[in-house]
Amino acid sequence: MKTACQEIIMFNAPEWFRSLFNRQPYVADPVRPHHGVRAYRNMYPFSLPSAGQLLAWQLRHWWGPQPEHRPEMIPLTTGEAAALRENRSRSSVSWLGHASSFIQLAGCNILLDPVLSPRVSPFRFLGPRRQVPLPLDLPDLPRIDLLLVTHLHYDHLDFPTLQRLAAQPGGAPHAIVPLGVARALQRAGFPMQHITQLDWWQQHQHGPLSVQLTPAHHWSNRGPWGDLNQALWGGFLLQGAGLKIWFPGDTGYQAQLFEEIGQRIGPVDFALLPIGAYEPRHIMRQQHVNPQEAVRIFRQVKARQAWAVHWGTFILTDEPIQQPMAELAMALREQGVSARDFQLPAIGETIWLS
């Protein structure tokens, strides 16, 4: 039994420290092929970079030639806060930067992978820093009804933002997450009865809105030890008001995987497709798609319209922060996709889908 002193220490400790002592136990379903004996796994061959590869990458990163990052080139807008707060019936998507999006669908206010803090890191004082202003914060938005989190990584699950959501007036929103992610939300103050966990291809009905977890080619951890792939990862398909909106989550490119996803969910009305954090390719290929691969996914899921996300906000990898813009334009030309269909939004921009 914990002493009162231990309870006080744990309550005031940072989230990364508490996570070492409060993990979600892994429970496998032997019928499901992505449930390994000790951890979740991808459906296609996957290997993380070795310690030697990571060390060599970091040494080159620290002492090699530095890329010229130009955050001033990232398109920005202040957002449509008043219109979003007043909206009761129209469908909309607003990009808040990186993977964070605010979605209004079927009368529901939804936050997807909200990261609204100055850094993506287990620490408040170091780690990748926001390079552009946050266009809209929680007070600018209507009350959040539904939270979606794709996986545990710090640039998608931001503990301070979750704490603020858990304390919003009227109570925490309902949260839908992959298997094993609930424990992180509970630490942030979400009651377990406000959390639904899904396996790949499972669905949850939230009023008139259907939410389905789709597979992704990625991995998961939160702390530095012992929790590798103990929680699942994925993307979300939202269906409501006659629309399908899809975000694949963090993912490497596997043609067979996206052929299957396209067959099962396509055509998609609107997709949020990641185009950033992809260099060097020998390190990032298994984890993140580049712009060329994002356009292939656009075609495989038969998306009618898409926005490019997961770029332009934090410096996480080697490509200059502005580089995905030029590479997306080139990929669209090479693959015969119109820039009107696969758009490069400004951070803070809203698209009204109905």
DOVEX-849514 format. One record per residue: residue number from 1; y, x, z of N, C-alpha, C in turn. Coordinates in steps of 0.2 Angstrom, whole numbers. Atoms other than C-alpha are relative to their C-alpha. Layout:
// residues N
REC   seq     n_y     n_x     n_z    ca_y    ca_x    ca_z     c_y     c_x     c_z
REC   NUM       Y       X       Z       Y       X       Z       Y       X       Z
...
END
This chain:
// residues 354
REC   seq     n_y     n_x     n_z    ca_y    ca_x    ca_z     c_y     c_x     c_z
REC     1      -6       4       0       0       0       0       6       4       0
REC     2      -6      -4       1      17       7      -5       4      -2       7
REC     3      -4       1      -6      29      10      10       7      -2      -3
REC     4      -7       2       2      47       3      10       4       5      -4
REC     5      -3      -5       3      53      20       6      -2       1      -7
REC     6       3      -1       7      42      22      -9       3      -6      -5
REC     7      -3       5       4      48       5     -15       7       1      -2
REC     8      -7      -2       2      66      10     -14       1       5      -5
REC     9       0      -5       5      63      26     -23      -2      -2      -7
REC    10       2       3       7      54      17     -37       5      -4      -3
REC    11      -5       4       3      67       4     -39       6       3      -2
REC    12      -6      -3       2      81      16     -40      -1       6      -5
REC    13       2      -6       5      71      29     -51       2      -2      -7
REC    14      -1       1       7      75      30     -70      -6      -3      -3
REC    15       5       3       3      64      20     -81      -6       4      -2
REC    16       5      -5       3      55      35     -89      -4       2       6
REC    17       3      -2      -6      50      40     -71      -5      -5       3
REC    18       5       6      -2      43      23     -66      -5      -1      -5
REC    19       6       1       5      33      22     -82      -6       4       1
REC    20       5      -4      -2      23      36     -76      -5      -3       5
REC    21       4       3      -5      16      26     -62      -2      -7      -1
REC    22       0       7       1      16       9     -69      -2      -2      -7
REC    23       2       1       7       6       8     -85      -4      -6      -1
REC    24       4       5       2      -2      -6     -94      -7       2      -2
REC    25       6      -2       2     -21      -4     -94      -2      -2      -7
REC    26       2       2       7     -29      -3    -111      -6      -4       1
REC    27       6       4       0     -42     -17    -114      -1      -1      -8
REC    28       2       1       8     -51     -16    -131      -4      -6      -1
REC    29       4       5       3     -58     -30    -141      -5       3      -5
REC    30       5      -4       5     -74     -22    -149       0      -4      -7
REC    31       0       3       7     -73     -35    -163       5       2      -5
REC    32      -5      -2       4     -57     -29    -169       0       7      -2
REC    33       1      -7       2     -58     -13    -179       6       5       2
REC    34      -6      -4      -2     -40      -7    -174       0       1       8
REC    35       1      -1      -7     -46      -7    -156      -5       5       1
REC    36       5      -6      -1     -53      10    -152      -3       0       7
REC    37       3       0      -7     -63      15    -137       5       1       5
REC    38      -4      -2      -5     -49      22    -128       8      -2      -1
REC    39      -7       1       2     -33      17    -138       0      -4      -6
REC    40      -1       3       6     -27       7    -152       0       5      -6
REC    41       0      -5       5     -28      15    -169       2      -4      -7
REC    42      -2       3       6     -22      12    -187      -7      -1      -4
REC    43       5       2       5     -33       4    -201      -2       6      -5
REC    44       1      -6       5     -31      20    -212       1       6       3
REC    45       0      -6      -4     -33      38    -208       7       2       2
REC    46      -6      -1      -3     -19      44    -197       0       6       4
REC    47       0      -5      -4     -15      60    -189       8       2       2
REC    48      -7      -2      -2       1      65    -179       0       8      -1
REC    49      -1      -7       1       8      82    -182      -2       4       6
REC    50       2      -4      -5       1      96    -172       5       3       4
REC    51      -5      -3      -4      10     105    -158       3       6      -3
REC    52      -3      -5       4      12     120    -169       5      -2      -5
REC    53      -5       2       5      20     110    -183       6      -3       3
REC    54      -6       3      -3      32     101    -171       4       6       3
REC    55      -4      -6      -3      37     118    -163       3       3      -6
REC    56      -3      -3       6      40     126    -180       6      -4      -3
REC    57      -5       4       2      50     111    -185       6       0       4
REC    58      -6       0      -4      61     111    -170       3       7       0
REC    59      -3      -6       0      63     130    -171       5       1      -7
REC    60      -4       0       6      69     128    -189       6      -5       1
REC    61      -5       5      -1      80     113    -184       5       3       5
REC    62      -4      -3      -4      88     123    -170       4       6      -3
REC    63      -3      -6       2      91     140    -179       1       0      -8
REC    64      -1       0       8      90     136    -198       6      -3      -2
REC    65      -7       3       3     104     129    -209       0      -7       2
REC    66      -1       7      -3     111     113    -202       2      -5      -6
REC    67      -2       5       5     112      97    -213       7      -2       1
REC    68      -7       2      -1     130      91    -216      -1      -8       1
REC    69       0       7      -2     130      74    -207       7      -3      -1
REC    70      -6       3       1     144      63    -212       0      -8       2
REC    71       0       7      -3     145      47    -201       5      -4      -3
REC    72      -5       4       3     161      42    -209      -1      -3      -6
REC    73       2       3       6     152      38    -225      -4      -7       1
REC    74       4       6      -2     142      24    -216       4      -6      -1
REC    75      -4       6       0     148       7    -221       0      -4       6
REC    76       0       4      -6     154      -3    -206       5      -6      -1
REC    77      -5       6      -1     162     -20    -202      -1      -2       7
REC    78       0       2      -7     167     -28    -186      -4      -6       2
REC    79       5       6      -1     155     -43    -188       4      -6       0
REC    80      -2       7       0     157     -62    -188      -1      -3       7
REC    81       2       3      -7     156     -65    -169       1      -7       1
REC    82      -2       7      -1     165     -81    -169      -4      -5      -4
REC    83       4       5       4     156     -89    -183      -8       0       2
REC    84       7       0      -2     139     -83    -176      -1      -4       7
REC    85       0       4      -6     143     -91    -159       1      -7      -1
REC    86      -1       7       1     148    -107    -166      -5      -3      -5
REC    87       5       2       4     134    -108    -178      -6      -4       4
REC    88       5       4      -3     121    -122    -174      -6      -1      -5
REC    89       5       3       4     111    -125    -190      -1       5      -6
REC    90       1      -5       6     113    -111    -204      -4       6       2
REC    91       4      -6      -1     101     -97    -206       4       7      -1
REC    92      -4      -6       1     109     -79    -204      -4       6       2
REC    93       3      -6      -2     104     -61    -202       6       5       1
REC    94      -5      -5      -1     116     -48    -194      -3       6       2
REC    95       3      -6      -2     112     -30    -194       5       4       5
REC    96      -4      -3      -6     118     -21    -178       0       7       0
REC    97       1      -7       0     113      -4    -183      -7       2       1
REC    98       7      -2      -1      96       6    -184      -4      -6      -2
REC    99       5       6       2      82      -7    -183       3      -6       4
REC   100      -3       6      -4      93     -19    -172       3      -5      -4
REC   101      -3       6       4      96     -36    -180       1      -6       5
REC   102       0       7      -3     102     -53    -174      -1      -5      -5
REC   103       2       4       5      94     -67    -183       1      -7       3
REC   104       0       7      -2      98     -86    -182      -5      -4      -5
REC   105       5       3       4      83     -96    -189      -2      -6       4
REC   106       3       6      -3      78    -114    -185       3      -2       6
REC   107      -3       1      -6      91    -116    -172      -1       5       6
REC   108       2      -5      -5      85    -101    -163       4       7      -1
REC   109      -3      -7       0      95     -85    -158      -4       5       2
REC   110       6      -5      -1      84     -70    -160       3       7       0
REC   111      -1      -7       0      86     -52    -156      -6       4      -2
REC   112       6      -5       2      75     -39    -165       1       7       2
REC   113       0      -7      -1      72     -22    -158       8       2       2
REC   114      -7      -2      -2      89     -22    -149       1       6       4
REC   115      -2      -6      -3      96      -5    -145       7       1       0
REC   116      -7       1      -1     114      -7    -139       3       5       4
REC   117      -3      -6      -4     116       9    -129       2       6      -4
REC   118      -3      -6       4     125      25    -133      -5       5      -2
REC   119       5      -5       2     109      35    -134      -7      -3      -1
REC   120       7       2       0      90      33    -139      -4       5       4
REC   121       3      -6      -4      82      43    -125      -2      -3       7
REC   122       1       2      -7      74      42    -108       5       2       5
REC   123      -5      -3      -5      89      50    -101       7      -3      -3
REC   124      -6       3       2     107      43    -101       5       6      -2
REC   125      -5      -6       1     115      61    -103      -2       4      -5
REC   126       2      -4       5     105      68    -117      -4      -4      -5
REC   127       4       4       5      96      63    -133       4      -2      -6
REC   128      -4       2       6     101      56    -150       5      -5       2
REC   129      -6       4      -1     118      49    -149       2      -5      -5
REC   130      -2       4       5     125      34    -158       6       3      -4
REC   131      -4      -3       5     135      40    -173       6      -4      -2
REC   132      -5       5       2     145      24    -177       1      -5       5
REC   133      -1       5      -5     153      11    -167      -5      -6       0
REC   134       4       6       0     142      -4    -161       4      -6      -2
REC   135      -5       5       3     149     -18    -171       0      -7       4
REC   136       0       6      -5     143     -33    -159      -4       2       6
REC   137       4      -1      -6     137     -32    -141      -2      -7       2
REC   138       2       6      -2     129     -45    -131       5      -5       2
REC   139      -5       5      -1     145     -54    -125       3      -3      -7
REC   140      -3       3       7     150     -56    -144      -5      -5      -3
REC   141       5       5       3     134     -66    -147      -2      -6       4
REC   142       2       6      -4     128     -83    -142      -6       2       4
REC   143       5      -1      -4     115     -84    -129      -7       1      -4
REC   144       6      -2       3      98     -76    -134      -5      -4       2
REC   145       6       4      -2      83     -87    -135      -6       3      -1
REC   146       7      -4       2      70     -75    -142       1       7      -1
REC   147       0      -7       1      67     -57    -141      -6       3      -3
REC   148       6      -3       3      56     -47    -152       0       7       0
REC   149       0      -7      -1      51     -29    -149      -6       2      -4
REC   150       5      -2       4      40     -20    -162      -5       5       3
REC   151       4      -6      -3      34      -5    -151       4       3       5
REC   152      -3      -3      -6      38       6    -136       5       5      -2
REC   153      -5      -6       0      48      20    -144       7      -1       1
REC   154      -7       1      -3      65      23    -137       5      -3      -5
REC   155      -5       2       4      74      19    -153      -1      -7      -2
REC   156       2       7       2      66       2    -154       0      -5       7
REC   157       0       4      -7      64      -3    -135       4       4       4
REC   158      -6      -3      -4      80       1    -126       0      -3       7
REC   159       1       2      -7      77      -1    -107       7      -3       3
REC   160      -6       3      -3      96      -4    -102       2      -6      -4
REC   161      -1       6       4      98     -17    -116      -5      -6       2
REC   162       5       5      -2      82     -26    -110       2      -2       7
REC   163      -2       2      -7      89     -26     -92       6      -5      -1
REC   164      -6       4       1     105     -34     -98      -2      -7      -3
REC   165       3       6       3      95     -47    -108      -4      -4       6
REC   166       4       3      -5      84     -51     -93       5      -3       5
REC   167      -5       2      -5     100     -54     -82       5      -5      -4
REC   168      -5       4       3     109     -65     -95       1      -7       3
REC   169      -1       7      -3     116     -82     -89      -5      -5      -3
REC   170       5       5       2     103     -95     -89      -7       3       0
REC   171       6      -3       0      89     -83     -88      -2       4      -6
REC   172       3      -5       5      79     -70     -98      -2      -5      -6
REC   173       3       3       6      75     -75    -116      -8       0       0
REC   174       7      -1       1      57     -78    -121      -1       7      -4
REC   175       1      -6       4      50     -61    -128      -7      -1      -3
REC   176       6       0       4      36     -59    -141      -1       8      -2
REC   177       1      -7       1      29     -41    -141      -8       1      -2
REC   178       7      -2       1      13     -32    -147      -4       1       7
REC   179       5      -1      -6      -2     -30    -135       2       6       4
REC   180      -1      -6      -4       2     -18    -120       8       1       1
REC   181      -7      -1      -1      21     -19    -122       3      -4       6
REC   182      -3       4      -5      24     -32    -109       2       4       7
REC   183      -1      -3      -7      23     -20     -94       7       3       0
REC   184      -6      -3       1      39     -11    -101       6      -6       1
REC   185      -5       5      -1      48     -28    -101       0      -3       7
REC   186       0       2      -7      42     -33     -84       4       5       4
REC   187      -4      -5      -4      50     -16     -77       7      -2      -1
REC   188      -7       2       2      66     -22     -86       2      -6       4
REC   189      -2       6      -3      66     -38     -76      -2      -7      -3
REC   190       3       6       3      57     -50     -88      -6      -3       4
REC   191       6       3      -3      45     -62     -79      -5      -1      -5
REC   192       6       0       5      28     -62     -86      -1      -7      -4
REC   193       0       7       3      29     -81     -90       5       0      -6
REC   194      -5       0       6      43     -76    -102      -2       4      -5
REC   195       3      -5       5      32     -64    -112      -6      -2      -3
REC   196       6       1       4      20     -67    -126      -2       6      -3
REC   197       2      -6       4       9     -53    -132      -5      -2      -5
REC   198       4       2       6       1     -54    -149      -4       7      -3
REC   199       3      -5       3     -12     -44    -158       2      -1      -8
REC   200      -1       0       7     -11     -40    -177      -2      -7      -3
REC   201       1       7       3     -10     -57    -187      -1      -6       4
REC   202      -1       6      -4      -9     -68    -172       7      -3       0
REC   203      -7       4       1       5     -81    -172       1      -3       7
REC   204      -2       4      -6      15     -89    -158       5      -5      -3
REC   205      -5       6       2      25    -106    -161       5       0       6
REC   206      -6       0      -5      42    -105    -152       4      -6      -3
REC   207      -3       6       3      48    -123    -155      -1      -1      -7
REC   208       1       1       7      51    -125    -174      -1       6      -3
REC   209       1      -7       2      49    -106    -176      -7       3       1
REC   210       6      -4      -1      33     -97    -180       1       7      -1
REC   211      -1      -7       0      32     -79    -176      -7       3      -1
REC   212       7      -3       1      17     -68    -182       1       8       0
REC   213       0      -7       0      13     -50    -179      -4       3      -5
REC   214       4      -3       5       9     -40    -194      -1       7       1
REC   215       2      -7      -1       0     -23    -195       6       5      -2
REC   216      -4      -5       3      10      -7    -197      -4       7       1
REC   217       3      -7      -1       5      12    -199       4       4       4
REC   218      -4      -4      -5      12      20    -184      -4       2       6
REC   219       3      -2      -6       9      25    -166       4      -2       6
REC   220      -4       2      -6      15      22    -148      -1       4       6
REC   221       0      -3      -7      20      30    -132       7      -1       3
REC   222      -6       1      -4      33      29    -119       2       6       4
REC   223       0      -5      -4      30      42    -106      -3       7      -4
REC   224       2      -6       3      26      61    -110      -8       1       1
REC   225       7      -1      -1       8      59    -103      -4      -6       0
REC   226       5       5      -2      -7      48    -104       1      -7      -3
REC   227      -1       7       2       0      33    -113       0      -1      -8
REC   228       0       0       8      -3      38    -132      -4      -6      -2
REC   229       3       6       3      -7      22    -141      -4      -5       4
REC   230       3       5      -4     -11      12    -126       3      -7      -1
REC   231      -3       7       2       1      -2    -132       0       0      -8
REC   232       1       1       7       0      -9    -150       7       1      -3
REC   233      -6       0       3      14      -8    -163      -1      -5      -6
REC   234       1       4       6      18     -19    -178       7      -2      -3
REC   235      -6       4       3      31     -30    -188      -1      -7       2
REC   236       0       7      -1      36     -48    -187       2      -4      -6
REC   237      -2       5       5      36     -62    -199       2      -6       4
REC   238      -3       6      -3      47     -76    -194       0      -6      -6
REC   239       0       5       4      45     -93    -202       3      -7       3
REC   240      -3       6      -2      56    -108    -200       6      -2      -5
REC   241      -5       3       5      69    -119    -209      -1       1      -7
REC   242       2      -2       7      60    -116    -225       0       7      -2
REC   243      -1      -7       1      62     -97    -224      -5       4       3
REC   244       4      -5      -3      51     -82    -222       5       6       1
REC   245      -4      -6      -1      60     -67    -214      -5       5       3
REC   246       5      -5      -2      50     -51    -212       3       7       2
REC   247      -1      -7      -2      52     -34    -203      -6       4       1
REC   248       6      -3      -1      38     -22    -205      -1       5       6
REC   249       0      -5      -5      43     -11    -190       0       7      -2
REC   250       1      -7       2      41       7    -190      -7       1      -3
REC   251       6      -1       3      28      12    -202       0       6      -5
REC   252       1      -4       6      21      25    -214      -2      -4      -6
REC   253       2       4       5      17      20    -231      -8       1      -2
REC   254       7       0       2      -1      15    -235      -1      -6      -5
REC   255       0       5       5      -3       6    -252      -5      -6       2
REC   256       5       5      -1     -19      -4    -247       3      -5       6
REC   257      -3       4      -5     -10     -10    -231       5      -5      -2
REC   258      -5       4       2       5     -17    -239      -2      -5      -6
REC   259       3       5       4      -5     -25    -253      -3      -5       4
REC   260       3       5      -4     -15     -34    -240       6      -5       4
REC   261      -5       4      -3       1     -39    -231       4      -5      -5
REC   262      -3       4       5       9     -45    -247      -4      -6      -2
REC   263       4       5       2      -6     -55    -251       0      -6       5
REC   264       0       5      -5      -6     -64    -234       7      -3       2
REC   265      -7       3      -2      13     -67    -231       4      -1      -6
REC   266      -5       0       5      21     -65    -248       0      -7      -4
REC   267      -6      -4       0      32     -70    -256       5      -1       6
REC   268      -5       0      -5      45     -66    -243       7      -2      -2
REC   269      -6       2       2      62     -74    -244       5       6       2
REC   270      -4      -5      -2      71     -60    -234      -3       5       4
REC   271       3      -5      -4      65     -43    -228       5       5       2
REC   272      -4      -5      -3      73     -30    -217      -5       6      -1
REC   273       5      -5       2      65     -14    -224       3       7       2
REC   274      -2      -7      -2      67       4    -216       1       5      -5
REC   275      -1      -5       6      74      18    -227       2       7       3
REC   276      -2      -7      -3      78      32    -214      -5       3       4
REC   277       4      -4      -5      71      45    -202      -6       2      -4
REC   278       6      -1       4      59      52    -215      -1       8      -2
REC   279       1      -7       2      62      71    -217      -1       4       7
REC   280       4      -2       6      53      83    -216      -6      -4      -1
REC   281       5       5       1      40      73    -225      -7       2       3
REC   282       7      -1      -3      25      83    -219       0      -1       8
REC   283       0       2      -7      30      78    -201       1      -8       0
REC   284      -2       7      -1      37      60    -204      -4      -4      -5
REC   285       3       4       5      26      54    -219      -5      -5       3
REC   286       5       4      -3      13      46    -208       4      -6       5
REC   287      -3       5      -5      26      37    -197       6      -4      -3
REC   288      -5       4       2      41      32    -207       0       0      -8
REC   289       0       0       7      43      27    -225       7       3      -2
REC   290      -6      -3       2      57      35    -236       2      -6      -5
REC   291      -3       6       4      68      24    -248      -5      -1      -6
REC   292       4       2       6      56      26    -263      -6      -4       2
REC   293       5       4      -3      42      19    -252       2      -7       2
REC   294      -3       7      -2      53       5    -245       0      -4      -6
REC   295      -1       4       6      56      -1    -263      -7      -2      -2
REC   296       7       2       1      37      -1    -266      -2      -6       4
REC   297       1       6      -4      35     -12    -251       3      -6      -2
REC   298      -3       5       2      48     -23    -257      -3      -4      -6
REC   299       4       3       6      38     -26    -273      -7      -3       2
REC   300       7       2      -2      21     -27    -264       1      -7       4
REC   301       0       6      -4      27     -41    -252       4      -6      -4
REC   302      -3       5       4      36     -50    -267       7      -3       3
REC   303      -6       2      -4      53     -50    -257       5      -3      -5
REC   304      -5       3       4      66     -61    -265       7       4       1
REC   305      -6      -3      -2      80     -52    -256      -2       5       6
REC   306       2      -4      -5      80     -37    -244       7       4       2
REC   307      -5      -5      -3      92     -26    -233      -3       6       2
REC   308       2      -6      -2      90      -8    -230       2       1       7
REC   309      -1      -1      -7      89      -4    -211      -3       6       2
REC   310       3      -6      -3      83      10    -199       3       6      -3
REC   311      -3      -6       3      96      22    -205       8       0       2
REC   312      -8       0       0     115      27    -203       2      -1       7
REC   313      -3       2      -6     116      25    -184      -2       6       5
REC   314       2      -6      -4     106      39    -175      -2       6      -4
REC   315       3      -6       4     102      57    -181      -7       1       4
REC   316       7      -1      -3      83      57    -177      -4       5      -4
REC   317       5      -4       4      76      68    -191       5       5      -5
REC   318      -4      -5       3      82      81    -204       5      -2      -6
REC   319      -5       2       5      90      71    -218       7      -1       2
REC   320      -7       2      -2     109      70    -217       0      -8       1
REC   321       0       7      -2     113      53    -210       2      -5      -6
REC   322      -2       4       6     121      47    -226      -5       0      -6
REC   323       4      -1       6     107      53    -238      -4      -6      -2
REC   324       4       6       3      97      37    -238       3      -5      -5
REC   325      -4       4       5     111      28    -247      -1       2      -7
REC   326       1      -2       6     109      39    -262      -7       0      -3
REC   327       7       0       2      90      40    -262      -2      -7      -1
REC   328       2       7       1      89      21    -261       3      -2      -7
REC   329      -2       2       6     100      19    -276      -4       3      -6
REC   330       5      -3       5      89      31    -286      -6      -3       0
REC   331       7       3       0      73      23    -280       1      -7      -4
REC   332      -1       6       3      80       6    -286       0       0      -7
REC   333       0      -1       7      84      12    -303      -7       2      -3
REC   334       7      -2       2      67      21    -305      -5      -5       0
REC   335       5       5       0      57       6    -300       3      -7      -3
REC   336      -3       6       3      68      -7    -309       1      -6       4
REC   337      -2       6      -5      74     -17    -294       7       0       0
REC   338      -7       1       0      91     -24    -294       3       2       7
REC   339      -4      -1      -7     104     -18    -280       2      -6       3
REC   340      -2       7      -2     109     -36    -279      -6      -3       4
REC   341       6       3      -3      91     -40    -273      -2       4       6
REC   342       2      -4      -5      88     -25    -262       7       4       2
REC   343      -7      -2      -1     105     -22    -254       1       5       6
REC   344      -2      -5      -5     113      -8    -243       6      -4       4
REC   345      -5       3      -3     122     -18    -230       5       4       4
REC   346      -5      -4      -5     137     -12    -219      -3      -2       7
REC   347       1       1      -7     133     -10    -200       5      -6       2
REC   348      -4       6      -2     139     -27    -193       0      -5      -4
REC   349       0       6       6     137     -37    -209      -5      -5       2
REC   350       4       6       0     130     -54    -209      -1      -3      -6
REC   351       2       4       6     121     -63    -223      -2      -7       2
REC   352       2       7      -1     120     -82    -223      -5      -2      -5
REC   353       5       1       5     104     -87    -230      -1      -8      -1
REC   354       0       7       1     107    -106    -229       7      -3       2
END
